Amino acid sequence: MTAYIGLLRKEPNSDYGVDFPDFPGCVTAGRALDEARRMAAQALEFHIEGMRADGQDIPSPSSLEAVMADRHNKGAVAVLVDVREKTERAVRINVTLPEDLVRSIDRVAVNRSRFLAAAARDRLRRQRKSA
């Protein structure tokens, strides 16, 4: 597993935002701190999956010192976000779901497959913790 630095930011009357210095454009937010951290892990995983699908190189994690040396990051709180190493290839499957569920997924997801994969991973993680 590799850990990247996410920068947690909070402005008055706003959600908690998270961005990743190693992945410009990868940002997310959550109403509560726990939600923001969970969304950060999902956003980073999706971003890296997209980079891999596009054949882009995945950067090595920057050091905390390097990230915090940037004056734009002074007010942020650094959090580590783990990313699993990707070793297996994706497999296409055919899944049948209720139409209203598909519409609901499409309203919140940029990529349906990534959303469903993340939901499955989250469910499996919770089951392992409760076992």
GIDAZI-V409583 format. One line per field, one symbol per residue. ss: DSSP state (@ for helix, = for strand, . for the rest). psi: psi as a letter, one per 30 degrees, with the letter a starting at -180 (. if undefined). burial: 1 if it has 16 or more other ideal C-beta (glycine too) atoms within 10 Angstrom, else 0. A space follows every 50 residues. Layout:
ss=???
psi=???
burial=???
//
This chain:
ss=.=========.....====.......====..@@@@@@@@@@@@@@@@@@ @@@..........@@@@@@.@@@...=======...............@@ @@@@@@@@...@@@@@@@@@@@@@@@@@@@.
psi=kkklkkjkkklkhllkkkljefikfjlllkeleeeeeeeeeeeeeeeeee eeegglkkllklleeeeffkffgeglkkkkjkkkkjfllkkklkkklkee eeeeefffkejeeeeeeeeeeeeeeeeeef.
burial=00011111100000111111111001111100000110111111111110 00000001001100001100001001001010100000000000000000 0000000000000110010000000000000
//
